[in-house]
Amino acid sequence: MVSTGSEDPLALAEAVLDRAMAAGATEAEVLVTADESALTRFANSEIHQNVAESNLSVNLRFVSGKRIAVAATGRTDEAGLRAVVQRAAAIARTCEELEDWGGLPGPAADATGPLAGLPAAWAASTAGATPEFRADAVRQVIAAADERGVLAYGSFSTGSEQIAVANSRGIRASQERTTSQLLTVHMSPEGGTGYAEAMATDVSTIDPAAIGREAAAKARATENAIALPPGDYPVVLEEYAVVDIADMLGYLGFSALAVQEERSFSEPGRRVGSDMVTIVDDGADPAGLPMAFDYEGVRKERVVLIESGVCRDVVYDAQTAARAGRRSTGHGLPAPNSYGPFPFNMLMSAGSTPRDELIAGLDRGLLVTRFHYTNPVHPKLVIVTGMTRDGTFLVEGGKIVGPVRNLRYTQSYLDALAGVVAVGRERRTLNGSFGSVVVPALRIEGWTFTGATEH
């Protein structure tokens, strides 16, 4: 269990809620987050830093009619709690009214008590991970680098958190979660680079030696890369690159706020991808990092975002749901929130194609490990610009023939979904912008590269 001092997070949330209502709030919501995290960093194949921290935050949303204020504190003593309530009440008096304020969410109709977390979201192995445990894992990554004569850089993080929400509408929710992530970049003396990553609720399921071997092999394989002219090429995108597609779709289109502001591509029944593409958001799926409820205390629903290439639904928080005349799907972020709801637990369905066959299907194309420095150019069309990184390879006749210097691209991710012709049968759990993303590798019939790098 996450240590929060003498206070249970849900009891603390309820205590602050009582204070807010006594101070004149017509509605109030308290979010308490307590986390313990630790990180081991390494560079030049040596561990150079180990850090650990504990944080507790009390976030109060104070509603006075249609005036909504938010104040937060890390203090849980009497003076600190009194001050955060007084500050929120004072801010509320100066706020403009939100004319379409839909109110805070209430508990589900079938709720019989406080909403609890999911067993699959917690692993004692992760919560109890020691600096020695992380150091041993890093040694395995570095050993793999040493075997190939390359240098290892990266980090290994483990953490646990407890989230509690109480509001004046009757929501009571508390959950514990653990997360772990190992990522590494290996660099060869001849300029090659390789990347590998793993993320899991249960840190014992991460194989550090395998992560190290993957990155080291890529670092050696990318040496002496050749220049390739820009143009349209069929591609195989590894999972690390597919994460960026899922993230951008979530950020730009799968939010009800984006739909309501008419900046989303998503329209129920609209075909945007091949029939091999299905994306859902499911906080209960153990393949990702499970989460029982959102930061408003609403149970997370399984939402089908794209089914066999066709748009189905988007995710809602309380405010966007009120505007649409429906219930929140449990995808609210902590207040104040200008992003709107977000899919924290996206999963793309696996296909049936082994990795080797994904590559074998390319007559002449590129294998791309991952993207970086990606930015939207046209949000509604999901046109994105970015660059390849840490492993781009030319494929001819279904065989990898050599490394290619990094390329810049400008590509509609919707066109990419429409061009999916094969989906890998294996998936990886990786880190996304707001949560976990579970994705397979993809073969896409065309990708537009607009520029090449000199090195």
N, C-alpha and C positions, 0 to 999 in steps of 0.2 A: 504494500500500500504506500502511496505517496505520503511523505511526511508533511503535515501542514501546521506543525506546532501543536497547541492544545485544542485547536478548533477543528471539528469535522466540517468539511467544505459546505455540505448542504445545510448544516445547522448554522454556519456562519452566514450563508446566503439568506436564510430565513430571518435571522436576527437583523440584518441590514434592511431587509424588506419591511419588517415591522417598524423600524425607525423611519423609513421613507414614507410609509402610509401615515404615521403619526405626525410627520412634518407637512402633511397636506397634499400628498400626491393623490391623484384620482386613479392612477395605475402606476405600477412599478415592477421592474424586473431586475434581478441581481444574478450576475454570472460570476462564479468564483472559479478560477483556474489555478491549480497548484501543480508545479512540475519540478522534476529533478532530472537534470541532463548532464551527460559527461561526454567528452570528446578527446580522442587521441589523434594527434596530427603527426604526419611524417613527411620528410623531404630529403632528397639526396640519399634515399634508402636508410634513413635514420629517424627514429622517433625524436621529435624536438619539442613537443608540448603535450601536456595532459591537463585538461581543465574540467572542472565540475561546478555546477551552480544549482541553486534551489530558488524558485520564484513562486510568489503567491500574489495574485491580483484579484481585486474586487471591483467589478464593473457594474455600475448602477445606471439603469435607464429610468429616469424620473419623468412621469407624464403628468402634466397639469392641463386638463381639457384636451386641446389639440397642440399643446406646446410640449415638445420632447427635448429633454436635456440628458446628456451623458457625462458622468464623472467617474474617475477611477482612482484607486489607491492601492498601495502595497502595504499599508499599515492596517493592523487588525486590533490595535489597542483602542480603548474607549475614546480617546481624543481623535484618533485617526478615522474611526467609523463615524463619529459625530461630524467631523469636518467634511467628509465626502458627501454625506447627506445634505448638509447645509450648502455646500458648493453646488450640488445638482439642483437643489430647490431655487437657489439664486439665479442660476443660468436659465432655468425654465421660465422664470418671470420675464426675462429679456428676449426670449426666442420668439420668432414669428410662428404663427400657427401653421400646421401642416393640414391643409384643407381636407385632403382625402385620407387622413389618418384612419387606419382600419382597426386600431386597437391591438393590444397584445394578444398572443394566441392563448387559447385555453387547452386543457387536457383533452386527449382523445375520448370519444364517447365510451369506449370500453375500458378506460383507465380505472384501476381499482386501488392504486397506491402510487408511491413514487416510481418513476420510470428508471429502471436499472440498466446497467451496461450489458455488454455481450461477453460471455466467457472467452470467446475466441479473440477478443481484443486485448487480452492480458496474458503475459508470459512471465513467470517468476524468474526465468533464466535471464531475461532482458532487464527486469527491475533490479536484479542482484548482480549484474555484470560489474566486475571490478576492473581497475586499471591494469592489473596483471592479465586478466582475460583478454582485454583489448590489445594489450602489448603482444601477447602470444599470437593473436590473429594477424597483427601487423607483421610480426616476424615471418609468418608464412607467406604473406604477400611479398615481402622483401626477398625471401629465399627464392621465390619464383623469378623475381627480377634478376637476382644474382646469377641464376642458372643460364639466363639468356644474355648476360652482360649489359643490362640496362639499369636505369635508376628508377626508383619508385617514389611517387608523391601521392598524398591523399589524406583521407581521414576516416575514422571509425567512430561513430556516435551511437550511444545508447541512451534511452530516456524513458521516463514514466510520467504520466500526468493524470490528474483527477479533475473532472469538470462537473460542476454542480450548478443548477439553475433553479431559481424559485421566483414565481411572479404572483401578482395579486389576482390573477384569474384562476389560480389553483394548480398551476404547473409545479411539480416537484420532480427533479431528475438528477441523477448522479451516476457517473460512470468512471471507470479506470481504464487506461490504455497504455500500452508500451509500444515503442518504435525503436528500430535500429537500422543503421545504414552504413555500409562500407563502400567507399568509392576510391578509385585510384587511377592515376595517369602515369604510364611508364614512358620514359624517354630514352632513346638510344643515342650513342655517341655520333651517329650519322644523321641525326635529325628526325628519326622516326618517332611517332607517338602512338600510344594505345590506351584505350579507356575501358574500364569495366566497373560495374556497380551492382549491388544487391541491397534490397530493403525488405524488412520482415518485422512482424510482431514478435516472433520468437527468434532471438538472435542465434540460437543454437542451430537453426536451419540454414544459416549462411555458411558457405564453404570458402574461407579466405584463400586457401591454396588455389582453388579453381579460378577465383577472381584474379589472383595474381598471374596465373598462367595465361589467362585470356588477354590481359593487358600487355603482358610481356611479349606474347606472340605477335600481337598487333604492332607493337613498337618496332620489332624487327622487320615485320612484313611491309611497313610503310617507308622504309629507308629508300633513298634515291628515287623519289617519286618523279614522274614525268608530267609535263604540262599537257593538258587536253583542251582543245578549243571549246568555248561555250557552245551551247546548243540544247536541243531536246534529246534526252536519253531515257530509255527505260531503266528503272532502278529496282534494286532490292534494298529496302530500308530496314536496318536492324531495329530492335525494340527501342534502343536509346533514341533513335530518330523519330519513331512513331509516337513516343511520348509527347513530342512537341506538337504533333498534329492534334492529339487528343486535348492537350492543354489549350491550344488556340481555339478549338471548337467550343470548349467549355467556357473560356473567357469571353469569346465574341458572340456566341450564339445560343448556348444551352441554358441561358439565364432568362427567367421571365421578365426581368427588368429590361434586358436587351430587346425582347419582343415588344414590350409595351412602349419602348422608346423608338421602335421601328428601325432598329439597327441590327437585327438578327436575321440570319438566313433561314432560320427554322420556321417552317409552316407545316402544320399537320397534313400528312399525305404527300408532301413534296419529295420527289426522289432527288437525292443528292449524292448517292454512292452506288457502287455495284451491289448486287444482292449478296455478296460475300461479307458485307460490312454491317455488323450489329454492335451498337454501343449502349450500355446501360449504366446507371448509377445505382449501386446497391451496397449500402453500409453494412449489411449482414453477411456479405460474401467473404468467407475466410481467405479467399485468394488474395484479397487486398489487405488493407489495414482497417479492420471493422470499426464501426462507430454507430452507436445505438440511436443517438439523437443529435440535433444540431445545437448551435449556440443560443437558441431561443428555447431550448428544452422540448422541441417537437420531435416525435419519433420519425426517423428517416424512412421514407417509403422507397421501394424499388421503382425507379423511373426508367422506362424504355425511351431512350433519346433518339436512336436511329435503329430501325429494324429492317434487316435485309435491304439496306440502302435508302429506306424511306423514313423521313422525319415523323416522329410520333408525339413526343411531349418535351417539355422543358421543366426545369426545377423552380420551385417557389419557396419564398420565405413568407412570413406573416403579412407583410405590407403588400407585396406583389400579389399574393393570393387574395387579399381583401379587394384589391382593385379588379381582379378577374372574377370575383364571386365564387371562389373555391377555397379549399383548405390548403395550408402550407404542406409541402411535401417533405419538410424537415431539412432544408438546405440553407438556413439563415446563418450569416456570419456575425461575429460580435458587433454590437452597436458601439459607435456610429459606423455605418456601413454604406459607402457610396458605390460599391461594386454590385450590390444586389445579391441574390442567391447564387450559389456556385455548387457544381457537382464535385464533392470532395472524394468520391469513391468510384471513379469511372473504371469500367472494365470493357474491353473490346473482345468479342468472341474469337476464339481460336478457330483455325481452319484445319485442314487435313494434310497439308504439304510439309514434308520434312525440310529442314533448313537447306540441306544440300540440293534438294530439288527446286527450291526457290531460285537458287543461283543457276542451276542447270537450265532453267527456262529462259535465261537471257542469251540471245544470240550475240548482241553487242550492247553492253550497257554498263551501269555502275552499281557497285555495292557500297552503301553509305552506312558508316557506323553511327554517327550522330550529327546533330546540328548545334549551332550556337549563334549568339547575337541575332536572334530572330525577332522581328518586329512587324506588326500589321501595317500593310499599305492601304488596303481597302477592307474595312471590317466586315461589311455586309457580304462581300464576295469571298471573304477569308483569303485574300491575297496577302502573302507573307514574304518578306525578304529575309535572308539569312545566309549562313555559310556552313559548309561541311567541316568536320573536325575529327581528328584522332582515328583516321582510317577510311580513306576513299580509294576504291580499287576499280580498275578496268576489268570487265568480264567479256570474254570473246568465246563463242562456241560453248557457252555454259561453264567455262573455266576461268578462274581468276588468273590474269596474266601479269598483273603488276600494280603497284600503287600509283595514285594520281594526286597531283597537288590539289589543295583545297579549292573548291569552287564556290562562287556566290550564286544564289538563285533568287528568282522572283516567281512565285508559284501560288496558284489558287489551291488551297487545301481541299476545297470542294471538288475541283477537277481531279485532284489526286485520288480522292475517295471513289469518284466515278471510274477512275482508271485502274482500280485494284483488280488484278487478274488471278492472284493466288495469295493465300493467307497461311502463315506458319502454324503448325500444330502445337508448338510450345509457346508459353507466355512467360513474361517476367513481371514481377512487381517492382515498380520504380517510383521515384519521387517526382510528384507533379508540383504545380504552382501552389495549390492549396491543400493537397492531400496525396494519397496514393493513386497510382494509375497502373492498371494491369493490361498489358498489350502483347500481341504477337508481332513477328516480323511480317512485312508486306512486300509483294512484288507489284509494281505499278507500271503501266505501259508507257507513261511519259512524264518527264520532270524537266522543267525549263531552267537551265543554268545560263546565267547572264554574264558571268565574268570569271576570270581565273586569277589566282595569286601567283606571285613571282617565286615564292618559297613555300 
